[in-house]
Amino acid sequence: MAKKGTFNSSFFGNFATRLHGTPVRFGILLGQRVEASLGDVVLAAATPQVPKEDGEAPPIKDVATLLKSQQGDSSFANWAAQHIDSLSKLVPGGIVPLGCFVVASEATAKDLAPQLVPPMRNLIDPLVLSIDPSSRKTSWLQLSMGPKPALRQAQMKPEAYKEHLLLWTTTEVDVMLPFDGSLPHDGDTAELVEQTSRYVDQDLRERCCCVLSSSQVVDFGSEANVSAIAAKGAEDLRIGFLRSGTVRSGGSEIGSSGCRVRATIAASILILRRNVEFRHAVEQLRKEVAKTAAERLQVALDDCPGELCGKRLDLPWRSFHMPQDLELPLWFGDYCMKDEEHAEARERLGFFLGAQPDMLEQAPDHLDEQKILTAKHPGTYGPEPADVKPKDVSNPTEDMQDPGPPKGPIAACVGIAVLIVAVAIPLLR
């Protein structure tokens, strides 16, 4: 039986109309992979023009010419592949590049199959959406990248994802790394970053996990679906990973020579369908928390001047925004250092998402890392305010998420990581 897939009806319903009259000719399709399916395409991001050293290049109006174009040593095919890689660092967990769109008739698009292989080379069975510039007719195709590349019809149907649900959490991670403050001579920090992801994942697996809104403990042996956990009509669920307070380490041999990395992480998961097993959603959340902790360490190491970082690292915070026309709580994030603001992240996100910065909506307060950091850990990136607001002792869930002892400024290695994860049936410096 042929595989089928879905696309976001609210986004793609008028996509051709929104593109009409613009210079956009090519972009990337983003969505979720689903087992035994073509996937769920949620949105598209226009690929920006290849920058020129001597100024902005005039837009190329013909997609066939665009795919073959070259600016200096950079071909458009390589530029598009880099765009895919950049988007992979901006998108929420679970969202991946699924293919591309081209502004061309279906017949023209099929002739372009060989030219589409280079930018799509790292994708599995990529989808291609063709948009006729004259009639605005759209056609869903699938690219076969064998010896004879070809585009064939893909069975895609519109879906509104009316059962979507947002899961979110705030939790703290605390790891001791075998790091003496000196970068490896070859600059290879991959092993250290991988260790961070592994230690954080292990720490989360050893914690008790519960649904704070209903005081239910998550049973990882249960096959219950999200629909059985979430109340009817609920738009979100708050999940808690209860912390033991111990520091996870890479081994007792680290001793005092290790580097302690701590982060308060707020994470959220967008579930498109509630027939997913709840334990799978939580497991995906755990993996993404570990992933973002490792990514932040990598950004911090890359930002170190020279080969010496010192024993404390300034982990970046993340600024989240989403396109206003998406109509799904799917937040894209860019890592920011301590001297950066939301506006700078919004500019970068707009560039890679193919959207005007003023058309990006900033995340609400419970996903605003900068506000969370200021409220929970004043003084992390500067002097502590004179009027530090005390904790609300009447709120028992507040201490469930916080380790307790740190009352003043947290060491500069503390970072707040707000992560968005998107789950199907189971933004970059």
C-alpha positions as CSV (number, residue, x, y, z in Angstrom):
1,M,0.0,0.0,0.0
2,A,1.3,3.4,-0.9
3,K,2.4,5.7,1.9
4,K,0.2,8.7,2.7
5,G,0.9,12.0,4.5
6,T,-0.7,15.2,5.7
7,F,-0.1,18.9,5.5
8,N,-1.1,21.8,7.7
9,S,-4.3,23.1,6.1
10,S,-4.2,26.5,7.9
11,F,-0.6,27.2,6.7
12,F,-0.7,25.8,3.2
13,G,-4.3,26.6,2.4
14,N,-3.3,30.1,1.1
15,F,0.4,29.5,0.8
16,A,0.4,30.0,-3.0
17,T,-1.4,33.3,-2.6
18,R,1.0,34.6,0.0
19,L,4.0,33.8,-2.3
20,H,2.4,35.4,-5.4
21,G,4.2,38.6,-6.3
22,T,7.2,37.8,-4.1
23,P,10.7,36.9,-5.3
24,V,10.6,33.6,-3.4
25,R,11.2,30.6,-5.7
26,F,12.5,27.9,-3.4
27,G,12.3,26.9,0.3
28,I,12.3,24.0,2.8
29,L,9.3,22.0,4.0
30,L,9.4,21.3,7.8
31,G,7.3,18.8,9.7
32,Q,7.3,15.5,11.6
33,R,8.3,12.1,10.4
34,V,5.7,9.4,11.1
35,E,6.4,5.7,10.8
36,A,4.9,4.1,7.7
37,S,3.8,7.5,6.4
38,L,5.1,10.4,4.3
39,G,5.0,12.5,7.4
40,D,3.1,15.6,8.6
41,V,4.2,18.8,6.8
42,V,3.6,21.7,9.2
43,L,5.1,24.8,7.5
44,A,7.7,26.0,4.9
45,A,10.6,28.3,5.2
46,A,11.8,30.3,2.1
47,T,15.5,29.9,1.4
48,P,17.2,33.3,1.4
49,Q,19.2,34.5,-1.6
50,V,22.9,33.7,-1.6
51,P,24.6,36.7,-0.2
52,K,27.1,38.6,-2.4
53,E,30.3,40.2,-1.0
54,D,29.7,43.4,-3.0
55,G,26.1,43.8,-2.2
56,E,22.7,42.1,-2.5
57,A,22.2,40.2,-5.7
58,P,19.0,40.8,-7.7
59,P,16.5,37.9,-7.2
60,I,16.5,35.1,-9.8
61,K,12.9,34.7,-11.0
62,D,13.3,31.3,-12.7
63,V,13.7,28.4,-10.3
64,A,15.6,26.3,-12.9
65,T,18.2,29.1,-13.2
66,L,18.2,29.5,-9.5
67,L,19.0,25.8,-8.8
68,K,22.0,26.0,-11.2
69,S,23.2,29.4,-10.1
70,Q,26.6,30.1,-8.5
71,Q,27.9,33.0,-6.5
72,G,31.6,33.0,-6.3
73,D,32.7,29.6,-4.8
74,S,29.2,28.9,-3.5
75,S,26.5,27.2,-5.5
76,F,22.9,27.6,-4.7
77,A,22.6,23.8,-4.1
78,N,25.2,24.0,-1.3
79,W,23.6,27.2,0.0
80,A,20.2,25.4,0.2
81,A,21.9,22.4,2.0
82,Q,23.4,24.8,4.5
83,H,19.9,26.3,5.0
84,I,18.6,22.9,5.8
85,D,21.4,22.4,8.3
86,S,20.8,25.8,9.9
87,L,17.0,25.1,10.2
88,S,17.8,21.8,11.9
89,K,19.3,23.8,14.8
90,L,16.5,26.3,15.0
91,V,13.5,24.0,14.9
92,P,11.8,22.4,17.9
93,G,12.7,18.8,18.6
94,G,10.8,16.4,16.5
95,I,10.5,18.8,13.6
96,V,12.8,18.0,10.7
97,P,13.3,19.1,7.1
98,L,11.0,16.9,4.9
99,G,11.7,18.3,1.5
100,C,11.3,21.5,-0.5
101,F,8.9,23.7,-2.4
102,V,9.5,25.2,-5.8
103,V,7.6,27.9,-7.5
104,A,7.1,26.2,-10.9
105,S,4.4,24.2,-12.7
106,E,4.2,20.5,-12.0
107,A,5.6,19.6,-15.4
108,T,8.5,22.0,-14.9
109,A,9.2,20.7,-11.4
110,K,9.4,17.1,-12.8
111,D,12.0,18.2,-15.2
112,L,14.0,19.7,-12.3
113,A,14.4,16.3,-10.5
114,P,18.2,16.0,-11.2
115,Q,18.8,19.6,-10.0
116,L,16.8,18.9,-6.7
117,V,19.0,16.0,-5.7
118,P,22.1,18.0,-4.5
119,P,20.3,20.2,-2.0
120,M,18.1,17.3,-0.8
121,R,21.0,14.8,-0.6
122,N,20.8,14.3,3.1
123,L,17.1,13.8,3.4
124,I,15.2,10.5,3.2
125,D,12.5,10.3,0.5
126,P,12.1,14.1,0.3
127,L,8.7,15.6,-0.6
128,V,8.5,18.4,-3.2
129,L,5.6,20.9,-3.3
130,S,5.3,22.5,-6.7
131,I,3.4,25.9,-6.9
132,D,2.4,27.1,-10.4
133,P,3.2,30.8,-10.6
134,S,0.3,31.4,-13.0
135,S,-2.6,29.3,-11.8
136,R,-1.3,29.0,-8.2
137,K,-2.1,25.3,-8.4
138,T,-0.2,23.1,-5.9
139,S,1.0,19.6,-6.4
140,W,2.6,17.2,-3.9
141,L,5.4,15.1,-5.3
142,Q,8.1,12.7,-3.9
143,L,11.6,12.8,-5.1
144,S,13.3,9.5,-6.0
145,M,17.0,10.0,-5.8
146,G,18.2,6.8,-7.5
147,P,20.4,6.6,-10.6
148,K,17.6,8.3,-12.5
149,P,16.1,11.0,-10.3
150,A,12.3,11.4,-10.8
151,L,9.4,13.1,-9.2
152,R,6.2,11.1,-8.6
153,Q,2.8,11.9,-7.2
154,A,2.5,11.9,-3.4
155,Q,-0.7,11.2,-1.5
156,M,-1.1,14.1,0.8
157,K,-4.2,15.3,2.5
158,P,-5.0,18.5,4.4
159,E,-5.4,18.3,8.2
160,A,-6.1,20.9,10.8
161,Y,-4.5,19.0,13.8
162,K,-7.4,20.1,16.0
163,E,-6.3,17.6,18.7
164,H,-2.9,19.2,19.2
165,L,-1.7,19.5,22.8
166,L,1.2,21.4,24.4
167,L,3.2,19.7,27.1
168,W,5.7,21.9,29.1
169,T,8.0,21.5,32.0
170,T,10.7,23.3,34.0
171,T,13.5,21.2,35.4
172,E,17.1,21.6,36.5
173,V,20.1,19.7,35.3
174,D,23.4,19.5,37.1
175,V,26.4,17.7,35.7
176,M,30.1,17.5,36.5
177,L,32.2,17.2,33.4
178,P,35.9,16.0,33.0
179,F,36.9,19.5,31.8
180,D,39.8,21.5,33.3
181,G,39.1,24.7,31.4
182,S,41.4,24.1,28.5
183,L,40.1,23.3,25.0
184,P,41.6,20.3,23.2
185,H,44.5,21.4,20.9
186,D,42.7,20.1,17.9
187,G,39.6,22.0,18.9
188,D,37.5,18.8,19.0
189,T,34.9,19.1,21.8
190,A,32.5,16.5,20.4
191,E,33.3,13.9,23.1
192,L,32.7,16.4,25.9
193,V,29.4,17.6,24.3
194,E,28.3,14.0,23.8
195,Q,29.1,13.2,27.5
196,T,26.9,16.1,28.6
197,S,23.9,14.8,26.6
198,R,24.4,11.3,28.0
199,Y,24.8,12.5,31.6
200,V,21.7,14.7,31.5
201,D,19.6,11.9,29.9
202,Q,20.7,9.5,32.6
203,D,19.9,12.0,35.3
204,L,16.4,12.6,33.9
205,R,15.7,8.8,33.7
206,E,16.4,8.4,37.4
207,R,13.9,11.1,38.4
208,C,10.3,10.7,39.3
209,C,8.1,12.2,36.6
210,C,4.6,13.4,37.2
211,V,1.8,15.5,35.7
212,L,1.7,18.5,38.0
213,S,-1.8,19.6,37.0
214,S,-3.4,16.3,38.2
215,S,-0.6,15.0,40.6
216,Q,-0.3,11.8,38.6
217,V,3.0,9.9,38.5
218,V,4.0,8.9,35.0
219,D,3.9,5.1,34.6
220,F,6.5,4.3,32.0
221,G,5.2,0.7,31.9
222,S,1.7,1.9,30.9
223,E,0.6,2.1,27.2
224,A,-2.0,4.8,28.0
225,N,-2.4,7.4,25.3
226,V,-2.2,11.1,25.9
227,S,-6.0,11.3,25.5
228,A,-6.4,9.3,28.7
229,I,-4.1,11.7,30.6
230,A,-5.2,15.1,29.4
231,A,-8.6,16.4,30.4
232,K,-11.0,17.0,27.5
233,G,-10.7,20.5,26.2
234,A,-7.2,21.0,27.9
235,E,-4.8,22.9,25.7
236,D,-1.7,22.0,27.7
237,L,-0.2,19.8,30.4
238,R,2.5,20.7,32.9
239,I,5.0,17.9,33.4
240,G,7.5,17.7,36.3
241,F,10.8,15.9,36.6
242,L,11.3,15.9,40.4
243,R,15.0,16.5,41.2
244,S,17.0,14.5,43.8
245,G,19.5,17.3,44.2
246,T,22.6,15.2,43.4
247,V,25.2,16.2,40.9
248,R,25.6,13.8,38.0
249,S,29.2,13.2,37.0
250,G,31.3,11.4,34.5
251,G,33.0,9.4,37.2
252,S,34.5,9.8,40.7
253,E,38.0,10.3,39.1
254,I,37.0,13.8,38.0
255,G,37.4,15.2,41.5
256,S,38.0,19.0,41.8
257,S,39.4,19.3,38.3
258,G,35.9,18.9,36.7
259,C,33.7,21.7,35.5
260,R,30.2,21.9,36.9
261,V,27.5,22.8,34.4
262,R,24.0,23.6,35.6
263,A,20.9,24.7,33.7
264,T,17.3,25.4,34.5
265,I,15.4,24.0,31.6
266,A,11.9,24.8,30.5
267,A,10.7,22.5,27.8
268,S,7.6,22.1,25.8
269,I,6.2,19.5,23.5
270,L,3.7,19.9,20.8
271,I,1.7,16.8,20.1
272,L,-0.3,16.8,16.9
273,R,-2.5,13.8,17.8
274,R,-3.6,12.5,21.2
275,N,-3.4,8.9,20.2
276,V,0.4,8.9,21.0
277,E,1.4,6.9,24.0
278,F,2.1,9.3,26.9
279,R,5.3,7.5,27.9
280,H,6.7,8.0,24.4
281,A,6.0,11.7,24.5
282,V,7.8,12.1,27.9
283,E,10.7,10.0,26.6
284,Q,11.1,12.3,23.6
285,L,11.0,15.3,26.0
286,R,13.8,13.8,28.1
287,K,16.0,13.3,25.0
288,E,15.4,16.8,23.8
289,V,16.3,18.3,27.2
290,A,19.6,16.4,27.1
291,K,20.1,17.5,23.5
292,T,19.6,21.2,24.2
293,A,21.9,21.0,27.3
294,A,24.7,19.6,25.0
295,E,24.0,22.2,22.3
296,R,24.4,25.0,24.8
297,L,27.7,23.6,26.0
298,Q,28.9,23.5,22.4
299,V,27.9,27.1,21.8
300,A,29.6,28.2,25.0
301,L,32.8,26.3,24.1
302,D,32.8,27.8,20.6
303,D,32.5,31.3,22.2
304,C,35.6,30.8,24.3
305,P,38.5,33.1,23.4
306,G,41.6,31.1,22.5
307,E,42.2,27.7,24.1
308,L,41.4,28.6,27.7
309,C,37.8,28.8,28.9
310,G,38.2,28.6,32.6
311,K,36.3,26.5,35.1
312,R,33.0,28.2,34.6
313,L,31.1,28.6,31.3
314,D,28.5,31.1,30.3
315,L,25.8,28.9,28.8
316,P,23.6,30.7,26.3
317,W,19.9,31.3,26.8
318,R,17.4,30.7,24.0
319,S,14.9,33.1,22.5
320,F,11.8,31.6,21.0
321,H,9.4,32.9,18.4
322,M,6.9,31.5,15.9
323,P,5.5,32.7,12.6
324,Q,2.1,34.4,13.3
325,D,0.5,32.6,10.4
326,L,1.3,29.1,11.7
327,E,-1.6,28.9,14.2
328,L,0.1,26.1,16.1
329,P,2.2,26.7,19.3
330,L,5.4,25.6,17.6
331,W,8.3,27.7,18.8
332,F,11.6,28.2,17.0
333,G,14.6,29.2,19.0
334,D,18.0,30.8,18.6
335,Y,20.7,30.7,21.2
336,C,21.7,34.0,22.7
337,M,24.8,35.0,24.7
338,K,24.4,37.1,27.9
339,D,24.9,40.4,26.1
340,E,22.2,39.7,23.5
341,E,18.4,40.5,23.5
342,H,15.3,39.0,21.9
343,A,15.5,41.5,19.0
344,E,18.8,40.1,17.8
345,A,17.4,36.5,17.9
346,R,14.3,37.6,16.1
347,E,16.3,39.0,13.2
348,R,18.3,35.8,12.8
349,L,15.1,33.7,13.0
350,G,13.4,35.8,10.5
351,F,16.3,35.4,8.0
352,F,16.3,31.6,8.2
353,L,12.5,31.2,8.4
354,G,11.9,33.5,5.5
355,A,9.7,35.8,7.5
356,Q,9.8,39.5,8.5
357,P,11.0,39.9,12.1
358,D,7.8,41.9,13.0
359,M,5.8,38.9,11.8
360,L,7.3,36.6,14.4
361,E,5.4,36.2,17.7
362,Q,7.5,36.0,20.9
363,A,6.9,33.1,23.3
364,P,4.7,33.6,26.3
365,D,6.3,34.3,29.7
366,H,6.5,30.6,30.8
367,L,8.7,30.0,27.7
368,D,10.6,33.2,27.9
369,E,14.1,32.2,29.1
370,Q,15.2,35.7,29.8
371,K,12.3,36.3,32.2
372,I,12.6,32.9,33.8
373,L,16.3,33.5,34.4
374,T,15.8,37.0,35.9
375,A,12.9,35.8,38.1
376,K,14.5,32.6,39.5
377,H,18.2,33.3,39.4
378,P,18.7,37.1,39.7
379,G,22.4,38.0,39.3
380,T,23.3,35.2,37.0
381,Y,24.4,37.6,34.2
382,G,25.0,40.7,36.3
383,P,24.7,42.2,39.8
384,E,21.8,40.9,41.9
385,P,18.9,43.4,42.2
386,A,18.5,45.0,45.6
387,D,14.9,43.9,46.0
388,V,15.1,40.2,45.2
389,K,11.6,38.8,45.4
390,P,11.4,35.9,47.9
391,K,9.9,32.5,46.9
392,D,6.2,32.0,47.3
393,V,6.2,29.4,50.1
394,S,2.5,28.9,49.6
395,N,3.2,27.3,46.2
396,P,4.4,23.8,46.9
397,T,5.2,23.1,43.3
398,E,7.8,25.9,43.1
399,D,10.3,24.0,45.3
400,M,9.5,20.8,43.4
401,Q,11.2,22.4,40.4
402,D,14.0,24.2,42.2
403,P,17.0,22.6,44.1
404,G,16.4,25.0,47.0
405,P,19.9,26.0,48.4
406,P,20.9,28.7,45.8
407,K,19.2,31.9,47.0
408,G,21.4,34.5,45.5
409,P,23.2,34.7,42.1
410,I,23.8,31.4,40.5
411,A,27.3,30.8,39.1
412,A,27.8,32.1,35.6
413,C,27.6,28.6,34.2
414,V,23.9,28.5,34.9
415,G,21.8,28.8,31.8
416,I,18.1,28.7,31.2
417,A,17.1,26.5,28.3
418,V,13.6,26.8,27.0
419,L,13.2,24.0,24.5
420,I,10.3,23.1,22.2
421,V,9.8,19.5,21.2
422,A,7.3,18.4,18.6
423,V,6.2,14.7,18.8
424,A,4.3,12.7,16.2
425,I,2.9,9.2,16.7
426,P,5.4,8.2,19.1
427,L,16.7,27.8,16.0
428,L,21.8,28.5,15.9
429,R,24.4,30.7,16.4
